[in-house]
Amino acid sequence: MPIQNPKYNPNQWLLRYSKSWLRYTLYFALTFCLSFTILNHLYPLKVNISYSPVITASDGSVINAFLSRDDKWRMQLEPVEASPVLKKAVLLKEDKYFYYHPGINPFAIARAFSNNILQNKKTSGASTITMQVARLLYPQQRTYANKLSEMFRALQLEWYYSKDEILQLYLNLVPFGGNIEGVKAASVLYFQQSPRQLSLAQAVTLTVIPNKPSSLRIGEQNERIVNFRNKWLKYYEEQEAFPATEIEDALLEPLEARRQEAPKVAPHFAYRMYRKYKNQPIIKTTLNRQVQEKVEQLAYNYMQRLRYQNIHNAAVLVLNNQTGAVEAYLGSADFNDFAHHGQVDGVRAVRSPGSTLKPFLYAAAFDKGLLTPKMVITDVPVDYAGYRPQNYFGNYNGNVTIEHALATSLNVPAVKVLDQLGVYTFVQKLKQAEFSQMKQMGHQLGLSLILGGCDVKLEELTLLYAALANQGKYSPIHWLQQDTTQTETQLLSPASAYMVSQILTQLTRPDLPYNAHNSPNLPKIAWKTGTSYGRKDAWSIGYNKKYTVGVWVGNFSGEGVPELNGTDSATPLLFDIFNSIDYNSSDGWFQQPKGIGLRAVCTESGSPANSFCKNQVLDTFIPGISYTQKCSHLKRIAVSADKKYSYCTSCQPATGFVQQLYPNHPPELLTFYDAERIPYQQIPAHNPTCSRIFKEHAPVIASPASGMEYILEREERQQLMLHSNTHNEVKQVYWYINDKFLRATAANEKVFFEPQKAGRYKISCTDDQGRNTDSYITISFL
């Protein structure tokens, strides 16, 4: 029996050993933490990744992209884009214990170290995904010292980032050869799709390439890649990582991918978004890819037909009225058409609007109470201080209704309405709609602006028409999905917007394209065309409840084309786009708003019917705003029994006269009737024995224009025309030059005189009622 040492106690030894181990462990932990804290302070972690700016459509697909600052295709992957299949394949291959270690896997390090020592070469690696991220962030030569640095950075990453964030960094930085980094860039450039749409075979392909990115190039070594891919697919099958049927299909899936260029959808739009939001790695726009691609194809095919007319460029903007989002943006029909300046952005180009501003002029006049749709206005020659507007076809129509004047886009009535409303008032409206030229030069514009005498952009016009579709509310464009701001300006009343929309929906108008009446696919839209002076710009802008579409057609060079006009050059494309993106719209049509009423008006004047108005029609109006003066298209005149003379209240006899209704035509209409030899009922000459001098209805000197300077060539012996507009009852007028009698003429007859010297001239016209008008002009000679 052995003799035991009475001083030896196993329990005491174990206790002392445990305390020592605990003490040393604590010392090590404290030393490690202190060292890490010091090193972390001395060498802070910096994660500053330069991503490729990516433009995405509303469905998240990439429509355009740009190189990063260091010339890499490195597209930032969003968390929702990394599919579970891709994550699982990466983790099983690269680091199956990723979610369990602190950035360094000591067991993997020990295994790799022992294998390398025993076999005297590298047979397996010990780099975790976190360590690989550290190496990608801080690339260095592969040495043992640098491996320690890599481990330190891995610990920093684990300290500052979550596991999912670290995995996200790995997927964003992993190399795929050349200047392609990250699975998103690889997925887009190799497979033309988002990473979330990758099949199992595609996901595994992208998993294995980073091992040998220089020797496994898609498009060059596809067969070798497939063999390598299938090796890992079989490993996943052994691990039962994915369903057997899916792995079987993946093994048979061919690899036909090759490197392609980054998507180039909507290049003008993409460049604009890049410049506007260049600090964002992912610019999530509202562009509807399907609508955009339809518009691009329609415009390209359409312009192939027009190029034989020497018309080469087109621009289109599609806005969603319900969201304010831009769904299609076409700066030109062919971005690569360098011969015809295809890289110019027609949506932002400054052009002449032609007649496209007329609907807003009439709407503003409706809101001021000046007009209603059935009101009659004169379409006759007129002179505004030397400015003589003409209609598109050079003809005049006499009396026309406001709705007819707008539907047929008559120029003269539009200028007359602008003169009544005031240029300043209309310019202020356009300033509210963010028209750039109105802010810069609005004070310099005159009556010609309503016929295209100003500069506008397709973007501005389309937004303005969208206000008509939104009950007169103007809202800026929403470019980004996250832009949910609701900034609205009540530019027009819902009533005036509705009245204009009803007029612009009419089909009995000259700007309906040829043969469109017989087309079974005529879209239900309100639209307006425009053609600029010199036929350099053709416009057609239309809307329904869902969309507003603006179309411009012309040449970016500014070259005019005789065949170019809004009706035949732009409207067919507008109709094609609506039929493609919103055929037989289910949104219905605009409903009559509450702030609108109906009333009976006289068809002769459009004013509320009077007792003598025989023909009446219903007209829309704005209660409390629209004018209420009753119709005065006829006036009661006291005439002699033989109807040879008329009497005023001063010379009306006690007996021997009768009261009769006569047309109350304005003087400019009478002048037009006389010039065109259109018969009308004249008021008998005023009683010649009456001594009363009238002040009302004095002659209006139409020519020469008051206040103007006329420069004449003396050798040509040029003459000036004298012409006046007079009241219905006037038969004769008398002309005076510098208070010297020139001659007497019939009312509305044109007279010519030859100035003899330069200087200021006084022109006087007196009618046979004794009413006089003076006008002053200046004459200069060359």
Beta strands, then each sheet from edge to edge (+ up, - down):
strand 1: 54-56
strand 2: 62-65
strand 3: 73-74
strand 4: 180-181
strand 5: 282-284
strand 6: 313-320
strand 7: 326-330
strand 8: 350-351
strand 9: 376-379
strand 10: 398-401
strand 11: 456-457
strand 12: 473-474
strand 13: 489-490
strand 14: 526-531
strand 15: 537-543
strand 16: 547-554
strand 17: 597-602
strand 18: 616-621
strand 19: 634-640
strand 20: 645-647
strand 21: 657-663
strand 22: 685-686
strand 23: 700-703
strand 24: 709-712
strand 25: 720-725
strand 26: 732-737
strand 27: 740-746
strand 28: 751-753
strand 29: 759-767
strand 30: 772-781
sheet 1: 2+ 1- 5-
sheet 2: 3+ 4+
sheet 3: 7+ 6- 16+ 15- 14+
sheet 4: 8+ 11-
sheet 5: 9+ 10-
sheet 6: 12+ 13-
sheet 7: 17+ 18-
sheet 8: 21+ 19- 20+ 22+
sheet 9: 23+ 25- 28+
sheet 10: 24+ 30+ 29- 26+ 27-
end
